[in-house]
Amino acid sequence: MRRLVAILVVLAPALAHAGPMTFMVSHGAAANPITKLGWGLLGLSIFVGAFIALAVLIGIWWKRGAGEYDARGWPVLSHGRNGLPWLWIGVPVSIVLLLLSAIWTFYVLGVATAAPGHPKITVEVIGHQWWWEVRYSEFGYPRRSFETANEIHIPVGVPVELHLTSADVIHSFWVPQLAGKTDTIPGQINHAWIEADKPGIYRGQCAEFCGLQHAHMALYVVAQPVRRFKAWWTHQLQPAADQVTGLAGEGETVFRTRCAICHTARGMPGSQGKLGPDLTHLMSRRTIAAGTLPNTPGNLAAWVSDAPAQKPGVDMPAEDLTGPQLQALLAYLKTLK
Protein backbone atom coordinates (compact mmCIF):
# COMPACT_ATOMS: atom_id res chain seq x y z
CA MET A 1 0.00 0.00 0.00
CA ARG A 2 2.82 2.39 0.84
CA ARG A 3 4.44 1.74 -2.54
CA LEU A 4 1.17 2.54 -4.34
CA VAL A 5 0.87 5.81 -2.41
CA ALA A 6 4.47 6.71 -3.31
CA ILE A 7 3.82 6.05 -7.01
CA LEU A 8 0.68 8.21 -6.93
CA VAL A 9 2.60 11.01 -5.24
CA VAL A 10 5.20 10.92 -8.03
CA LEU A 11 2.63 10.85 -10.84
CA ALA A 12 0.16 13.29 -9.30
CA PRO A 13 1.85 16.51 -10.53
CA ALA A 14 1.88 15.27 -14.12
CA LEU A 15 -1.68 13.99 -13.99
CA ALA A 16 -2.94 17.20 -12.42
CA HIS A 17 -1.17 19.38 -14.98
CA ALA A 18 1.11 20.75 -12.30
CA GLY A 19 4.63 21.78 -13.19
CA PRO A 20 5.97 24.06 -15.93
CA MET A 21 6.35 21.51 -18.73
CA THR A 22 5.06 17.98 -19.32
CA PHE A 23 4.29 15.65 -22.20
CA MET A 24 1.99 13.43 -20.12
CA VAL A 25 -1.06 15.66 -20.66
CA SER A 26 -2.03 17.63 -23.75
CA HIS A 27 -4.39 20.45 -24.62
CA GLY A 28 -4.34 20.64 -28.40
CA ALA A 29 -5.46 18.72 -31.46
CA ALA A 30 -1.86 18.28 -32.69
CA ALA A 31 -0.62 16.92 -29.37
CA ASN A 32 -3.55 14.75 -28.21
CA PRO A 33 -2.69 11.76 -30.46
CA ILE A 34 0.95 11.94 -29.36
CA THR A 35 -0.02 11.86 -25.69
CA LYS A 36 -2.32 8.88 -26.21
CA LEU A 37 0.46 7.08 -28.08
CA GLY A 38 2.90 7.83 -25.26
CA TRP A 39 0.57 6.40 -22.61
CA GLY A 40 -0.19 3.39 -24.81
CA LEU A 41 3.47 2.57 -25.41
CA LEU A 42 4.19 3.09 -21.71
CA GLY A 43 1.46 0.59 -20.81
CA LEU A 44 2.77 -1.88 -23.38
CA SER A 45 6.32 -1.49 -22.05
CA ILE A 46 5.15 -2.14 -18.49
CA PHE A 47 3.27 -5.23 -19.65
CA VAL A 48 6.31 -6.60 -21.51
CA GLY A 49 8.62 -5.84 -18.59
CA ALA A 50 6.26 -7.54 -16.13
CA PHE A 51 5.90 -10.56 -18.42
CA ILE A 52 9.68 -10.95 -18.73
CA ALA A 53 10.11 -10.59 -14.97
CA LEU A 54 7.45 -13.26 -14.45
CA ALA A 55 9.19 -15.56 -16.94
CA VAL A 56 12.49 -15.10 -15.11
CA LEU A 57 10.85 -15.93 -11.77
CA ILE A 58 9.26 -19.04 -13.27
CA GLY A 59 12.65 -20.06 -14.63
CA ILE A 60 14.20 -19.64 -11.20
CA TRP A 61 11.43 -21.60 -9.53
CA TRP A 62 11.40 -24.35 -12.18
CA LYS A 63 14.59 -26.03 -11.05
CA ARG A 64 16.77 -28.37 -13.10
CA GLY A 65 15.31 -31.84 -13.18
CA ALA A 66 11.72 -30.71 -13.63
CA GLY A 67 11.98 -30.59 -17.43
CA GLU A 68 13.29 -32.70 -20.31
CA TYR A 69 16.94 -32.86 -21.45
CA ASP A 70 18.63 -34.01 -24.63
CA ALA A 71 21.56 -36.43 -24.97
CA ARG A 72 24.06 -33.63 -24.24
CA GLY A 73 22.33 -32.71 -21.01
CA TRP A 74 20.86 -29.45 -22.31
CA PRO A 75 17.28 -28.58 -21.33
CA VAL A 76 14.64 -28.91 -24.02
CA LEU A 77 13.18 -25.38 -24.15
CA SER A 78 10.66 -25.79 -26.96
CA HIS A 79 8.13 -27.68 -24.84
CA GLY A 80 6.57 -27.03 -21.49
CA ARG A 81 5.15 -29.55 -19.07
CA ASN A 82 2.02 -29.91 -21.18
CA GLY A 83 3.93 -30.14 -24.45
CA LEU A 84 2.87 -26.67 -25.64
CA PRO A 85 5.57 -25.03 -27.83
CA TRP A 86 6.28 -21.80 -25.93
CA LEU A 87 8.49 -20.50 -28.72
CA TRP A 88 5.57 -20.67 -31.13
CA ILE A 89 3.60 -18.42 -28.78
CA GLY A 90 6.29 -15.88 -27.88
CA VAL A 91 7.45 -15.05 -31.39
CA PRO A 92 3.98 -14.38 -32.92
CA VAL A 93 2.90 -12.34 -29.89
CA SER A 94 6.06 -10.22 -30.11
CA ILE A 95 5.56 -9.68 -33.84
CA VAL A 96 1.94 -8.66 -33.37
CA LEU A 97 2.73 -6.20 -30.55
CA LEU A 98 5.61 -4.60 -32.47
CA LEU A 99 3.55 -4.39 -35.67
CA LEU A 100 0.60 -2.77 -33.90
CA SER A 101 2.96 -0.30 -32.19
CA ALA A 102 4.55 0.62 -35.52
CA ILE A 103 1.17 1.08 -37.24
CA TRP A 104 -0.10 3.24 -34.38
CA THR A 105 3.09 5.32 -34.42
CA PHE A 106 2.92 5.97 -38.18
CA TYR A 107 -0.75 6.88 -37.88
CA VAL A 108 -0.03 9.39 -35.12
CA LEU A 109 2.82 10.92 -37.14
CA GLY A 110 0.45 11.46 -40.05
CA VAL A 111 -2.26 13.02 -37.89
CA ALA A 112 0.15 15.25 -35.95
CA THR A 113 1.90 16.66 -39.01
CA ALA A 114 -1.09 17.10 -41.34
CA ALA A 115 -2.23 20.72 -41.46
CA PRO A 116 -5.98 21.15 -40.79
CA GLY A 117 -7.04 22.84 -44.03
CA HIS A 118 -6.00 26.48 -44.38
CA PRO A 119 -4.91 27.94 -41.04
CA LYS A 120 -6.10 31.49 -40.42
CA ILE A 121 -2.83 32.58 -38.80
CA THR A 122 0.72 31.91 -39.89
CA VAL A 123 3.64 32.62 -37.56
CA GLU A 124 7.31 32.50 -38.52
CA VAL A 125 9.62 31.24 -35.77
CA ILE A 126 13.39 31.59 -36.13
CA GLY A 127 15.78 29.86 -33.73
CA HIS A 128 18.89 31.73 -32.58
CA GLN A 129 21.62 30.90 -30.11
CA TRP A 130 19.83 31.08 -27.68
CA TRP A 131 16.45 32.72 -28.14
CA TRP A 132 13.38 32.57 -30.39
CA GLU A 133 12.43 35.26 -32.90
CA VAL A 134 8.69 35.36 -33.66
CA ARG A 135 7.22 37.16 -36.67
CA TYR A 136 3.52 37.80 -37.15
CA SER A 137 2.11 38.98 -40.46
CA GLU A 138 -1.28 39.45 -42.05
CA PHE A 139 -1.34 38.54 -45.71
CA GLY A 140 -1.70 41.59 -47.95
CA TYR A 141 -1.25 44.02 -45.06
CA PRO A 142 2.49 44.64 -44.47
CA ARG A 143 1.69 47.38 -41.98
CA ARG A 144 -0.04 44.80 -39.81
CA SER A 145 3.18 42.87 -39.28
CA PHE A 146 5.36 42.89 -36.19
CA GLU A 147 8.04 40.91 -34.38
CA THR A 148 8.37 39.72 -30.83
CA ALA A 149 10.58 37.22 -28.99
CA ASN A 150 10.25 34.08 -26.88
CA GLU A 151 6.45 34.33 -26.61
CA ILE A 152 3.86 33.12 -29.09
CA HIS A 153 0.29 34.26 -28.58
CA ILE A 154 -2.48 32.25 -30.22
CA PRO A 155 -6.29 32.32 -30.10
CA VAL A 156 -8.00 29.38 -28.43
CA GLY A 157 -9.55 26.87 -30.81
CA VAL A 158 -7.87 28.30 -33.92
CA PRO A 159 -5.21 26.31 -35.83
CA VAL A 160 -1.97 28.26 -36.21
CA GLU A 161 0.59 27.31 -38.84
CA LEU A 162 4.25 27.65 -37.92
CA HIS A 163 7.06 28.25 -40.41
CA LEU A 164 10.21 27.14 -38.61
CA THR A 165 13.79 27.93 -39.55
CA SER A 166 17.11 28.79 -37.91
CA ALA A 167 19.60 31.64 -38.17
CA ASP A 168 22.64 29.63 -37.05
CA VAL A 169 22.59 25.95 -36.00
CA ILE A 170 19.91 23.27 -35.84
CA HIS A 171 17.39 23.82 -33.06
CA SER A 172 14.18 21.92 -32.31
CA PHE A 173 10.85 23.59 -31.54
CA TRP A 174 8.86 21.69 -28.91
CA VAL A 175 5.77 22.67 -26.94
CA PRO A 176 4.80 19.20 -25.67
CA GLN A 177 1.27 20.02 -24.56
CA LEU A 178 0.39 21.51 -27.95
CA ALA A 179 2.53 19.74 -30.59
CA GLY A 180 5.40 17.37 -31.25
CA LYS A 181 9.01 18.28 -31.98
CA THR A 182 10.01 19.93 -35.26
CA ASP A 183 13.60 20.81 -36.15
CA THR A 184 14.55 24.33 -37.23
CA ILE A 185 17.30 24.05 -39.85
CA PRO A 186 19.36 26.90 -41.39
CA GLY A 187 18.30 27.60 -44.98
CA GLN A 188 15.21 25.41 -44.76
CA ILE A 189 11.62 26.10 -43.72
CA ASN A 190 9.83 23.31 -41.86
CA HIS A 191 6.09 23.47 -41.27
CA ALA A 192 4.18 22.59 -38.13
CA TRP A 193 0.91 23.63 -36.53
CA ILE A 194 -0.41 24.15 -33.03
CA GLU A 195 -3.86 24.60 -31.58
CA ALA A 196 -4.93 25.02 -27.96
CA ASP A 197 -8.33 23.84 -26.80
CA LYS A 198 -8.27 25.86 -23.58
CA PRO A 199 -6.71 29.15 -22.42
CA GLY A 200 -3.40 28.87 -20.67
CA ILE A 201 0.36 29.38 -20.77
CA TYR A 202 2.26 26.44 -22.23
CA ARG A 203 6.01 26.17 -21.86
CA GLY A 204 8.20 25.14 -24.78
CA GLN A 205 11.86 24.28 -25.11
CA CYS A 206 14.57 23.76 -27.70
CA ALA A 207 14.84 19.97 -27.90
CA GLU A 208 18.01 19.73 -30.02
CA PHE A 209 21.39 20.37 -28.37
CA CYS A 210 22.51 23.66 -29.88
CA GLY A 211 25.37 24.88 -27.72
CA LEU A 212 26.32 26.10 -24.28
CA GLN A 213 22.94 27.60 -23.34
CA HIS A 214 20.72 24.97 -24.94
CA ALA A 215 18.96 24.31 -21.62
CA HIS A 216 18.17 28.04 -21.32
CA MET A 217 16.40 28.36 -24.66
CA ALA A 218 12.77 28.32 -23.59
CA LEU A 219 9.61 29.90 -24.95
CA TYR A 220 5.99 30.29 -23.90
CA VAL A 221 2.82 29.87 -25.91
CA VAL A 222 0.00 32.01 -24.52
CA ALA A 223 -3.43 30.77 -25.60
CA GLN A 224 -6.10 33.45 -25.23
CA PRO A 225 -9.78 33.81 -26.09
CA VAL A 226 -10.19 35.25 -29.58
CA ARG A 227 -11.23 38.69 -28.35
CA ARG A 228 -8.22 39.03 -26.06
CA PHE A 229 -5.90 37.76 -28.79
CA LYS A 230 -7.17 40.43 -31.20
CA ALA A 231 -6.61 43.08 -28.53
CA TRP A 232 -3.08 41.79 -27.99
CA TRP A 233 -2.43 41.85 -31.75
CA THR A 234 -3.67 45.45 -32.02
CA HIS A 235 -1.47 46.49 -29.09
CA GLN A 236 1.59 44.81 -30.59
CA LEU A 237 1.16 46.85 -33.78
CA GLN A 238 1.63 50.06 -31.83
CA PRO A 239 5.14 51.59 -31.94
CA ALA A 240 7.16 52.52 -28.90
CA ALA A 241 6.32 55.81 -27.21
CA ASP A 242 7.59 58.59 -29.45
CA GLN A 243 7.87 61.21 -26.72
CA VAL A 244 9.45 60.42 -23.39
CA THR A 245 10.78 63.01 -21.01
CA GLY A 246 12.77 63.25 -17.83
CA LEU A 247 14.89 60.29 -16.80
CA ALA A 248 13.27 58.08 -19.46
CA GLY A 249 14.19 60.66 -22.09
CA GLU A 250 17.81 60.44 -21.02
CA GLY A 251 17.50 56.65 -21.22
CA GLU A 252 16.24 56.89 -24.78
CA THR A 253 19.50 58.61 -25.70
CA VAL A 254 21.45 55.81 -24.04
CA PHE A 255 19.37 53.27 -25.96
CA ARG A 256 20.11 54.99 -29.28
CA THR A 257 23.85 55.02 -28.70
CA ARG A 258 24.35 51.68 -26.91
CA CYS A 259 21.47 49.35 -27.83
CA ALA A 260 19.93 50.35 -31.16
CA ILE A 261 22.75 48.83 -33.18
CA CYS A 262 21.43 45.36 -32.22
CA HIS A 263 17.85 45.95 -31.08
CA THR A 264 14.75 47.63 -32.45
CA ALA A 265 12.16 49.77 -30.73
CA ARG A 266 9.67 50.48 -33.51
CA GLY A 267 8.96 54.15 -33.89
CA MET A 268 12.38 55.29 -32.72
CA PRO A 269 14.35 56.82 -35.61
CA GLY A 270 17.58 54.97 -36.25
CA SER A 271 16.49 51.93 -34.26
CA GLN A 272 16.70 49.13 -36.81
CA GLY A 273 18.93 46.55 -35.12
CA LYS A 274 18.27 42.93 -36.14
CA LEU A 275 20.93 40.99 -34.22
CA GLY A 276 18.92 40.87 -31.01
CA PRO A 277 15.24 40.61 -30.09
CA ASP A 278 12.76 43.35 -30.98
CA LEU A 279 12.21 45.32 -27.75
CA THR A 280 9.19 47.42 -28.77
CA HIS A 281 6.96 45.79 -26.13
CA LEU A 282 9.63 44.34 -23.88
CA MET A 283 7.79 44.92 -20.61
CA SER A 284 4.74 42.96 -21.75
CA ARG A 285 6.80 39.74 -21.78
CA ARG A 286 6.95 37.39 -18.83
CA THR A 287 10.64 36.58 -19.05
CA ILE A 288 13.89 37.87 -20.49
CA ALA A 289 16.81 35.94 -22.00
CA ALA A 290 14.49 33.25 -23.44
CA GLY A 291 12.96 32.15 -20.17
CA THR A 292 16.18 32.37 -18.16
CA LEU A 293 15.00 35.19 -15.86
CA PRO A 294 11.61 36.58 -14.82
CA ASN A 295 11.08 40.03 -16.32
CA THR A 296 11.57 42.08 -13.16
CA PRO A 297 13.39 45.43 -12.76
CA GLY A 298 16.21 43.78 -10.81
CA ASN A 299 16.76 41.02 -13.35
CA LEU A 300 16.52 43.50 -16.21
CA ALA A 301 19.20 45.66 -14.60
CA ALA A 302 21.49 42.64 -14.13
CA TRP A 303 20.91 41.51 -17.71
CA VAL A 304 21.57 44.91 -19.27
CA SER A 305 24.68 45.42 -17.17
CA ASP A 306 26.34 42.06 -17.73
CA ALA A 307 24.40 39.58 -19.85
CA PRO A 308 27.27 37.03 -20.11
CA ALA A 309 27.32 36.72 -16.33
CA GLN A 310 23.64 35.71 -16.39
CA LYS A 311 23.83 33.52 -19.51
CA PRO A 312 27.43 32.62 -20.43
CA GLY A 313 28.09 32.47 -24.15
CA VAL A 314 25.46 34.96 -25.33
CA ASP A 315 26.39 37.44 -28.06
CA MET A 316 25.16 40.40 -26.01
CA PRO A 317 28.26 42.01 -24.47
CA ALA A 318 28.59 43.41 -20.98
CA GLU A 319 27.78 47.11 -21.07
CA ASP A 320 30.13 49.46 -19.27
CA LEU A 321 27.40 51.79 -18.03
CA THR A 322 27.68 54.27 -15.23
CA GLY A 323 25.11 54.20 -12.46
CA PRO A 324 23.14 57.20 -13.84
CA GLN A 325 23.23 55.73 -17.37
CA LEU A 326 21.88 52.39 -16.15
CA GLN A 327 19.07 54.01 -14.18
CA ALA A 328 18.12 56.18 -17.15
CA LEU A 329 18.16 53.21 -19.54
CA LEU A 330 15.99 51.16 -17.19
CA ALA A 331 13.53 54.06 -16.94
CA TYR A 332 13.25 54.07 -20.73
CA LEU A 333 12.93 50.30 -21.04
CA LYS A 334 10.03 50.38 -18.57
CA THR A 335 8.11 52.53 -21.07
CA LEU A 336 8.26 49.72 -23.65
CA LYS A 337 4.98 48.13 -22.65
C-alpha positions in Angstrom: 0.0 0.0 0.0 2.8 2.4 0.8 4.4 1.7 -2.5 1.2 2.5 -4.3 0.9 5.8 -2.4 4.5 6.7 -3.3 3.8 6.0 -7.0 0.7 8.2 -6.9 2.6 11.0 -5.2 5.2 10.9 -8.0 2.6 10.9 -10.8 0.2 13.3 -9.3 1.8 16.5 -10.5 1.9 15.3 -14.1 -1.7 14.0 -14.0 -2.9 17.2 -12.4 -1.2 19.4 -15.0 1.1 20.8 -12.3 4.6 21.8 -13.2 6.0 24.1 -15.9 6.3 21.5 -18.7 5.1 18.0 -19.3 4.3 15.7 -22.2 2.0 13.4 -20.1 -1.1 15.7 -20.7 -2.0 17.6 -23.8 -4.4 20.5 -24.6 -4.3 20.6 -28.4 -5.5 18.7 -31.5 -1.9 18.3 -32.7 -0.6 16.9 -29.4 -3.5 14.8 -28.2 -2.7 11.8 -30.5 0.9 11.9 -29.4 0.0 11.9 -25.7 -2.3 8.9 -26.2 0.5 7.1 -28.1 2.9 7.8 -25.3 0.6 6.4 -22.6 -0.2 3.4 -24.8 3.5 2.6 -25.4 4.2 3.1 -21.7 1.5 0.6 -20.8 2.8 -1.9 -23.4 6.3 -1.5 -22.0 5.1 -2.1 -18.5 3.3 -5.2 -19.7 6.3 -6.6 -21.5 8.6 -5.8 -18.6 6.3 -7.5 -16.1 5.9 -10.6 -18.4 9.7 -10.9 -18.7 10.1 -10.6 -15.0 7.5 -13.3 -14.5 9.2 -15.6 -16.9 12.5 -15.1 -15.1 10.9 -15.9 -11.8 9.3 -19.0 -13.3 12.7 -20.1 -14.6 14.2 -19.6 -11.2 11.4 -21.6 -9.5 11.4 -24.3 -12.2 14.6 -26.0 -11.1 16.8 -28.4 -13.1 15.3 -31.8 -13.2 11.7 -30.7 -13.6 12.0 -30.6 -17.4 13.3 -32.7 -20.3 16.9 -32.9 -21.4 18.6 -34.0 -24.6 21.6 -36.4 -25.0 24.1 -33.6 -24.2 22.3 -32.7 -21.0 20.9 -29.5 -22.3 17.3 -28.6 -21.3 14.6 -28.9 -24.0 13.2 -25.4 -24.2 10.7 -25.8 -27.0 8.1 -27.7 -24.8 6.6 -27.0 -21.5 5.1 -29.5 -19.1 2.0 -29.9 -21.2 3.9 -30.1 -24.5 2.9 -26.7 -25.6 5.6 -25.0 -27.8 6.3 -21.8 -25.9 8.5 -20.5 -28.7 5.6 -20.7 -31.1 3.6 -18.4 -28.8 6.3 -15.9 -27.9 7.4 -15.0 -31.4 4.0 -14.4 -32.9 2.9 -12.3 -29.9 6.1 -10.2 -30.1 5.6 -9.7 -33.8 1.9 -8.7 -33.4 2.7 -6.2 -30.5 5.6 -4.6 -32.5 3.5 -4.4 -35.7 0.6 -2.8 -33.9 3.0 -0.3 -32.2 4.5 0.6 -35.5 1.2 1.1 -37.2 -0.1 3.2 -34.4 3.1 5.3 -34.4 2.9 6.0 -38.2 -0.8 6.9 -37.9 0.0 9.4 -35.1 2.8 10.9 -37.1 0.4 11.5 -40.1 -2.3 13.0 -37.9 0.1 15.3 -36.0 1.9 16.7 -39.0 -1.1 17.1 -41.3 -2.2 20.7 -41.5 -6.0 21.2 -40.8 -7.0 22.8 -44.0 -6.0 26.5 -44.4 -4.9 27.9 -41.0 -6.1 31.5 -40.4 -2.8 32.6 -38.8 0.7 31.9 -39.9 3.6 32.6 -37.6 7.3 32.5 -38.5 9.6 31.2 -35.8 13.4 31.6 -36.1 15.8 29.9 -33.7 18.9 31.7 -32.6 21.6 30.9 -30.1 19.8 31.1 -27.7 16.4 32.7 -28.1 13.4 32.6 -30.4 12.4 35.3 -32.9 8.7 35.4 -33.7 7.2 37.2 -36.7 3.5 37.8 -37.1 2.1 39.0 -40.5 -1.3 39.5 -42.0 -1.3 38.5 -45.7 -1.7 41.6 -47.9 -1.3 44.0 -45.1 2.5 44.6 -44.5 1.7 47.4 -42.0 0.0 44.8 -39.8 3.2 42.9 -39.3 5.4 42.9 -36.2 8.0 40.9 -34.4 8.4 39.7 -30.8 10.6 37.2 -29.0 10.3 34.1 -26.9 6.5 34.3 -26.6 3.9 33.1 -29.1 0.3 34.3 -28.6 -2.5 32.2 -30.2 -6.3 32.3 -30.1 -8.0 29.4 -28.4 -9.6 26.9 -30.8 -7.9 28.3 -33.9 -5.2 26.3 -35.8 -2.0 28.3 -36.2 0.6 27.3 -38.8 4.2 27.6 -37.9 7.1 28.3 -40.4 10.2 27.1 -38.6 13.8 27.9 -39.5 17.1 28.8 -37.9 19.6 31.6 -38.2 22.6 29.6 -37.0 22.6 26.0 -36.0 19.9 23.3 -35.8 17.4 23.8 -33.1 14.2 21.9 -32.3 10.9 23.6 -31.5 8.9 21.7 -28.9 5.8 22.7 -26.9 4.8 19.2 -25.7 1.3 20.0 -24.6 0.4 21.5 -27.9 2.5 19.7 -30.6 5.4 17.4 -31.2 9.0 18.3 -32.0 10.0 19.9 -35.3 13.6 20.8 -36.1 14.6 24.3 -37.2 17.3 24.0 -39.9 19.4 26.9 -41.4 18.3 27.6 -45.0 15.2 25.4 -44.8 11.6 26.1 -43.7 9.8 23.3 -41.9 6.1 23.5 -41.3 4.2 22.6 -38.1 0.9 23.6 -36.5 -0.4 24.1 -33.0 -3.9 24.6 -31.6 -4.9 25.0 -28.0 -8.3 23.8 -26.8 -8.3 25.9 -23.6 -6.7 29.2 -22.4 -3.4 28.9 -20.7 0.4 29.4 -20.8 2.3 26.4 -22.2 6.0 26.2 -21.9 8.2 25.1 -24.8 11.9 24.3 -25.1 14.6 23.8 -27.7 14.8 20.0 -27.9 18.0 19.7 -30.0 21.4 20.4 -28.4 22.5 23.7 -29.9 25.4 24.9 -27.7 26.3 26.1 -24.3 22.9 27.6 -23.3 20.7 25.0 -24.9 19.0 24.3 -21.6 18.2 28.0 -21.3 16.4 28.4 -24.7 12.8 28.3 -23.6 9.6 29.9 -24.9 6.0 30.3 -23.9 2.8 29.9 -25.9 0.0 32.0 -24.5 -3.4 30.8 -25.6 -6.1 33.5 -25.2 -9.8 33.8 -26.1 -10.2 35.3 -29.6 -11.2 38.7 -28.4 -8.2 39.0 -26.1 -5.9 37.8 -28.8 -7.2 40.4 -31.2 -6.6 43.1 -28.5 -3.1 41.8 -28.0 -2.4 41.9 -31.8 -3.7 45.5 -32.0 -1.5 46.5 -29.1 1.6 44.8 -30.6 1.2 46.9 -33.8 1.6 50.1 -31.8 5.1 51.6 -31.9 7.2 52.5 -28.9 6.3 55.8 -27.2 7.6 58.6 -29.5 7.9 61.2 -26.7 9.5 60.4 -23.4 10.8 63.0 -21.0 12.8 63.3 -17.8 14.9 60.3 -16.8 13.3 58.1 -19.5 14.2 60.7 -22.1 17.8 60.4 -21.0 17.5 56.6 -21.2 16.2 56.9 -24.8 19.5 58.6 -25.7 21.5 55.8 -24.0 19.4 53.3 -26.0 20.1 55.0 -29.3 23.8 55.0 -28.7 24.3 51.7 -26.9 21.5 49.4 -27.8 19.9 50.3 -31.2 22.8 48.8 -33.2 21.4 45.4 -32.2 17.9 45.9 -31.1 14.8 47.6 -32.5 12.2 49.8 -30.7 9.7 50.5 -33.5 9.0 54.2 -33.9 12.4 55.3 -32.7 14.4 56.8 -35.6 17.6 55.0 -36.2 16.5 51.9 -34.3 16.7 49.1 -36.8 18.9 46.5 -35.1 18.3 42.9 -36.1 20.9 41.0 -34.2 18.9 40.9 -31.0 15.2 40.6 -30.1 12.8 43.4 -31.0 12.2 45.3 -27.7 9.2 47.4 -28.8 7.0 45.8 -26.1 9.6 44.3 -23.9 7.8 44.9 -20.6 4.7 43.0 -21.8 6.8 39.7 -21.8 6.9 37.4 -18.8 10.6 36.6 -19.0 13.9 37.9 -20.5 16.8 35.9 -22.0 14.5 33.2 -23.4 13.0 32.1 -20.2 16.2 32.4 -18.2 15.0 35.2 -15.9 11.6 36.6 -14.8 11.1 40.0 -16.3 11.6 42.1 -13.2 13.4 45.4 -12.8 16.2 43.8 -10.8 16.8 41.0 -13.4 16.5 43.5 -16.2 19.2 45.7 -14.6 21.5 42.6 -14.1 20.9 41.5 -17.7 21.6 44.9 -19.3 24.7 45.4 -17.2 26.3 42.1 -17.7 24.4 39.6 -19.8 27.3 37.0 -20.1 27.3 36.7 -16.3 23.6 35.7 -16.4 23.8 33.5 -19.5 27.4 32.6 -20.4 28.1 32.5 -24.1 25.5 35.0 -25.3 26.4 37.4 -28.1 25.2 40.4 -26.0 28.3 42.0 -24.5 28.6 43.4 -21.0 27.8 47.1 -21.1 30.1 49.5 -19.3 27.4 51.8 -18.0 27.7 54.3 -15.2 25.1 54.2 -12.5 23.1 57.2 -13.8 23.2 55.7 -17.4 21.9 52.4 -16.1 19.1 54.0 -14.2 18.1 56.2 -17.1 18.2 53.2 -19.5 16.0 51.2 -17.2 13.5 54.1 -16.9 13.2 54.1 -20.7 12.9 50.3 -21.0 10.0 50.4 -18.6 8.1 52.5 -21.1 8.3 49.7 -23.7 5.0 48.1 -22.7 
